[in-house]
Amino acid sequence: MHTTFFLALSALLPLSLATASPQTDVVIKCASGDALCCQTIGTVSDPTIVKTLNREGVPLKQATGLVGFDCSPLNIMSQCTDHRLCCDGIADNDNIHVNCGLVDTATII
């Protein structure tokens, strides 16, 4: 009886090993683009942020809401310990994201 059980179990083992592993590179989408994990955020009303935007050549007319710095795409397996943002503008150097809002379940599509 035990032999039959172990034979059946050994027949199922390769099937369990062959199942697809979860895809970890699926990026979470917002209505305005990809969700991001940003190390630093600020507002355009903060003088330090305004100085940084000016130094980087980001037009202040282009920047509203939150601004994200040092951002990376937020995927389904991300453990973002910083700030989760949805942004619809990127400065020329791809390191500054403007027109951002905090990610919540209502903004993820």
Backbone torsions as a table, in degrees:
resi	resn	phi	psi	omega
1	MET	NA	-44.6	178.8
2	HIS	-65.0	-34.6	179.4
3	THR	-63.3	-42.9	179.0
4	THR	-62.5	-42.0	179.3
5	PHE	-61.2	-47.3	-178.3
6	PHE	-68.6	-33.1	175.5
7	LEU	-65.5	-42.9	178.6
8	ALA	-65.1	-42.0	178.9
9	LEU	-63.7	-42.9	-179.7
10	SER	-67.9	-27.2	176.6
11	ALA	-72.2	-31.4	-179.0
12	LEU	-83.8	-22.8	-176.7
13	LEU	-56.6	-48.0	179.0
14	PRO	-61.1	-32.6	178.0
15	LEU	-65.8	-40.3	-179.8
16	SER	-69.9	-31.7	178.5
17	LEU	-76.1	-23.5	-177.2
18	ALA	-88.1	-4.6	-179.0
19	THR	-67.0	152.0	-177.4
20	ALA	-67.2	136.3	175.3
21	SER	-83.9	154.4	-178.3
22	PRO	-62.0	142.9	178.8
23	GLN	-82.7	121.5	-174.3
24	THR	-97.9	-5.4	-176.5
25	ASP	-102.2	14.4	177.8
26	VAL	-75.3	118.1	-176.5
27	VAL	-83.6	136.6	177.0
28	ILE	-74.4	132.3	-178.1
29	LYS	-103.3	143.5	170.5
30	CYS	-108.2	170.0	177.0
31	ALA	-60.0	-29.2	-176.5
32	SER	-100.4	2.2	-178.8
33	GLY	144.3	-153.9	-178.9
34	ASP	-77.7	146.3	171.6
35	ALA	-76.7	147.6	-175.0
36	LEU	-127.5	152.7	170.4
37	CYS	-110.4	111.4	-174.8
38	CYS	-110.9	135.2	-179.6
39	GLN	-69.2	-35.7	-176.4
40	THR	-135.2	139.8	173.7
41	ILE	-131.5	160.0	176.4
42	GLY	-161.1	179.0	178.4
43	THR	-115.2	158.5	-180.0
44	VAL	-72.4	-6.5	175.2
45	SER	-87.5	-7.5	179.2
46	ASP	-83.8	121.0	-178.4
47	PRO	-56.7	-34.3	178.6
48	THR	-65.8	-40.9	178.4
49	ILE	-65.9	-42.6	179.0
50	VAL	-59.6	-43.7	178.2
51	LYS	-60.9	-43.6	179.8
52	THR	-63.6	-44.6	179.1
53	LEU	-62.5	-42.6	177.2
54	ASN	-62.0	-45.4	-179.5
55	ARG	-61.0	-37.4	-178.7
56	GLU	-86.5	-1.4	177.1
57	GLY	77.8	22.8	178.1
58	VAL	-86.6	119.7	179.1
59	PRO	-61.9	129.1	-178.5
60	LEU	-64.4	-27.2	176.5
61	LYS	-63.6	-27.5	-178.2
62	GLN	-78.3	-23.9	-172.5
63	ALA	-99.0	123.4	173.0
64	THR	-136.0	164.5	176.5
65	GLY	63.9	-139.2	-179.6
66	LEU	-86.5	154.4	176.0
67	VAL	-122.6	132.6	179.7
68	GLY	-111.3	139.1	179.0
69	PHE	-121.5	148.2	178.4
70	ASP	52.8	61.7	-175.5
71	CYS	-103.7	150.9	173.2
72	SER	-135.4	155.3	-180.0
73	PRO	-59.6	142.7	179.7
74	LEU	-98.6	112.9	178.9
75	ASN	-103.2	175.1	-172.1
76	ILE	-64.9	-20.1	-179.8
77	MET	-104.7	4.9	-178.3
78	SER	-63.8	142.6	170.9
79	GLN	-114.2	73.4	-177.4
80	CYS	-73.6	114.9	178.3
81	THR	-97.9	-0.4	179.3
82	ASP	-100.4	-128.7	-173.9
83	HIS	-112.4	127.1	177.9
84	ARG	-93.6	120.4	-175.7
85	LEU	-129.4	152.7	165.4
86	CYS	-112.7	123.6	-176.7
87	CYS	-127.8	149.5	177.3
88	ASP	-119.7	15.6	176.1
89	GLY	-144.3	141.9	178.8
90	ILE	-128.9	132.6	176.4
91	ALA	-71.5	166.5	-174.7
92	ASP	-57.0	-30.0	-176.2
93	ASN	-88.7	6.3	178.4
94	ASP	61.0	7.2	-178.2
95	ASN	-105.7	-13.4	-179.5
96	ILE	-118.4	124.6	-180.0
97	HIS	-113.0	130.4	-176.3
98	VAL	-117.3	169.4	-179.5
99	ASN	58.5	51.2	-174.5
100	CYS	-104.0	157.7	171.0
101	GLY	-139.4	156.8	179.7
102	LEU	-66.9	142.3	178.4
103	VAL	-74.2	132.4	168.3
104	ASP	-139.5	173.9	-175.3
105	THR	-65.4	-20.4	179.6
106	ALA	-76.2	-23.8	-176.4
107	THR	-94.6	-16.3	-178.5
108	ILE	-80.1	132.2	177.9
109	ILE	-116.3	NA	NA
